C-alpha cells in the first residue's frame, strides 16, 4: 500500500513543484536547476560512494559488523537514483541522504525496527575460543609437497588430436 501511495504521491508532488517553480522563475532557469542538481548530485554520490566503499572494506578487514557501511552505501546509491530523477522533491530527499548525519539517523531508525537474531563471520574453529563452533565432519591434518612428475602418456591418442 505504501509503495502504491509513493507511485501516486511523488509524481503529483513533482508536477506541482515544477508548475510552481517554473511559474516563479521561468522555464529556462527551472530546467537549468534540474540539470545542475543532476550534475552536482552525480559528483557528490561518486565521492561519497568511494568513501562508503572504503568504510565497507575497512569493516571487512577489521572483522567488524558491516551492516552500517552497507546501509550507508545503499542510501548513497538510492540518493543517486533520486538525484538523477528530474524533480525538486526527489532532489531534496536525495541531497538529504547525502548528509552523513541524516544517513546515521535513518540507519538508527531502521536498526530500531529490525531485530538481528545472529551475526557471525568466518567458519574456522579457534581452539583458543572454546565457545567457537567446532568444525563439522572429520578433520585430517597433514603436510604435502608438490611433485612435478614427468609427462607420460597412459593411453593411445584418440585420433581427434594431432601430435
Buried (B, 14 or more C-beta within 10 A) or exposed (E): EEEEEEEEEBEEBBEEBBEEBBEEEEEEEBEEBBEEBBEBBEEBBEEBBEBBBEBBEEBEEEEEEBBBBBBBBBBBBBBBEBBBBBBBBBBBBBBBBBEBEBBBEBBEEEEEEEEEEEEEEEEEEEEEEEEBEEEEEEEEEEEEEEEEEEEEEEEEEEEEEEE
